[in-house]
């Protein structure tokens, strides 16, 4: 299975500020009777599910082979997809957002980038040879965030790709496009021993996490 999951990456929201133009009641007011403002009902956050986002993200690579799926593997939980390709292949942001981590301080992940997309979802890209963004950068969908590699606990060149809903990993395939994958072919050293190319999901020899 993969190395221990990174710690909580959410950052605290900035403190609330008063709305423009709001004032406090002034002492010494005459004549008018004070009225209590009507209490607004609490507004719940919109209910969202992975299905509502399905297909809105892109794949993190333009070409490669899924060498290991999300789910139980070797008796442990594998929290993402391993996608094998050549060292130096571009790794792209699957959706727009803010880079909340870029470094090599997460045990086993090697050089890793984490992007927060909204109040719920973050994406993680691990084992890169080189990082192309830094913490605090804003990225758009399809922006270059790293170059593929085999750093950290890795058995070959690949990107370990996770989607997290809060602190919990979810299957990336619930958010990635279906039926229009960019993985119909496989080229280069990482895929030299792969079977006849088919759609993503086949499991050839190639990169994977230890």
N, C-alpha and C positions, 0 to 999 in steps of 0.2 A: 504494500500500500504506500501511499504518499506520506511524506513527512508531516509532522504536526502542522495543523492549520495555523495560519497567521493570526495574531491577536486581533482584537476588535479594532477596526480601522475608522469607524465613524468619528467625525469631529463634532464637537458641540456647536450648536447653532448660535449665531450671534445674539446678544441680548435684545429683548424687545424694545422698541422705541415708540414714543408717542406719535400718533398720527399728526400730520401737518395741520396747524390751525387749531388743535385742541387746546382748551384753556381750563383752568380751575375756577371754581366759584369764587367771586370776590366778596370780601367782607363789606358790610355797610350797604348792601344792595337795598333799595327801597321800593316799596309798592308791589312789585311782582312777587307772586308766591312761588317758592322753589318747587320744581317738579322733579320727580325721580325718573331718570332715564329708563326706558324699557330694557329689560334684560334679554339679550339675544340668546336663543337656544344654542347650545354647544354644537359645533359642526364637526362631524366625524370625518376622518380622512377617507377619501374615495376608496372603495373596495376594488382591489386589482388582483388579478391572478396571472400566472405566466401565460395562459392562453390568450389574454388580451394583448400581450406583447408579441405573440408568436409571429415570426417572420419579419419583425421590424429590425432585428439585429442583422449584421452581416457576419460572414466567417472571418476569423482573424488572419487567415492566409488566403492567397489566391489559388494555390495548388498544394497538394499534399495528400497523405493517406492517414485516416484515423487508425492509429495503431493500438489504442486502448480506449474503451468506452467508460462512461460514468457508471458507477455501481460497484458491487462487491467484486473484489479481485484479490486472489491469493489469500483469502480469509479476512481481508480488511476492506474498508470502504475507500474506493478511488473517487475523489471528489470532482473530477473534471474529465475532459477529453484530452488524450495525447494525440497530436497531429504531427506525423513525421515528414520532414522535408530536409533540404540541404542547409548547412550552416550558412548564415548570412541572408537567408530569405527574409523579405520584409514581413513584419508582424504589425497588423493594423488594429486600431480601436474598433470594436464591434458596434459601438454607438457613441454619440457625443457625451462629454462629461468633463469632470475635473480629475486630474491625476492626484491621488491622495497618498501614493507611495511609489517610490522608484529607488531601488537599491538592492543590496545583497544580504540584508540582515535577517531574513526569514529562513530558518533552518531547513535545508533540503531543497529550497526553491531556486537557488542560484540567483542570477540577476532577474529581478521580477518587477513588473509594473502592475499597479492596481488603479483602476479608474472607477470613480463613482458616477453613475449615470443619472440617478434621481434619488428620491428619499428611500427607495427600497433596494435597487439593484446596483451591484458592483461587478466588474469583470477583472480577472487576474490572468496574467500572462507570465509564465515562469520558464526558467532554464535558458534565457536569452544570452547571446554572445555579447551584445552591446545594447545599451539603453539609449533611446533617442528623445526622451522626455525627462522632466524633473518634477518633483512635487510642486503643486501649485499651478502647473500648466493646464490650460483648457484645450481640449481636443474635440474635433468633429469626427463623425463617423467616417472611417476610412483613412484617418490620419496615421502616419507612421509612428509607432511607439517604441519599437525595438527591432533588433535583428535576431533571427532564430539561432539557437545554439545548443549546448549540452552542458551547461553549468549546474552546479548543485548535485543532488542525487539523481543521476540520469544515466541511462544505458545507451544513449545514442542521440543524434540531433533531432530535436522535436520541440514543439511548444506545448506545455501543459496549460490548458485553458479552463478556467473555472468561471461560473456565474454564481453569485451569492445573493440571496434574498435576506437582507439583514445579515445575521451571522451564520446563516445556514446555506450550505451549498445545494444547488438544484441542478437538474440535468440541463446542460447547455442546449441540448436539442429541442427543448420546449420553447426556446426563443429564437433559434436559428431558422433560416429559410428551409423549407421542405420542397423537394422536387425541382430545385434550381441550384443545386450545389455546384461549387467550383472545383470539385474534387473528382471529376470523371477520369482524369489522367494522372499519371505519376511518372516523374522524370528525375534523374540525378542519382547520386550514390545512395542516398537514404532509401530509395525505393527500387534499387536495382534487382532485388530478390522478390519483389512483390508479384502476386499473381496477375493474370490478365486484368487490366484496369476495369473497375466497375464503379458504381456510385460509392460515396463515402460510407464507411461502416464495416468494410472488410478488414481483416486483421492480419496483415503480412508481418514478416520480420521487419524490424525497424526500430526507431527510437521509442523509448518509453521510460517512465519513472521507475526507480528501484523500489 
